[in-house]
């Protein structure tokens, strides 16, 4: 029986730079940093309030095909890789704090039926959604469009 999600991979451009971004900028804690063979490094981070969920920071590499590696690297350069949804307690204050640390925002905080939402990129171009949640019902979405 599956009991929970314990690991999610995030595709990054550079392991050292991403480890620093996730720990120094976003406030995650460093986890494993292990060399497995000559050319594979296993790097994880966890959030202090959710240590049972590890983020595996990894670069597009073997055993993926050369075509897939190339496509993923192009998507990273274009800033088009999906990333994470992060829950925050105050979206506007979190945006101000992260912007002061140099984080690029694609969408300023907006009121949505489900809460306040902002969209940023990590240092590898992954989209990350910050959401300050609030209770909602399906009716709260009637007539709502998203641009």
Secondary structure as UniProt FT lines:
FT   STRAND          7..11
FT   HELIX           15..20
FT   HELIX           21..25
FT   STRAND          29..35
FT   STRAND          41..47
FT   TURN            48..49
FT   STRAND          50..58
FT   TURN            62..63
FT   HELIX           66..78
FT   STRAND          82..87
FT   HELIX           91..100
FT   TURN            101..102
FT   STRAND          104..112
FT   TURN            113..114
FT   STRAND          115..121
FT   TURN            123..124
FT   STRAND          127..133
FT   HELIX           138..141
FT   TURN            142..143
//
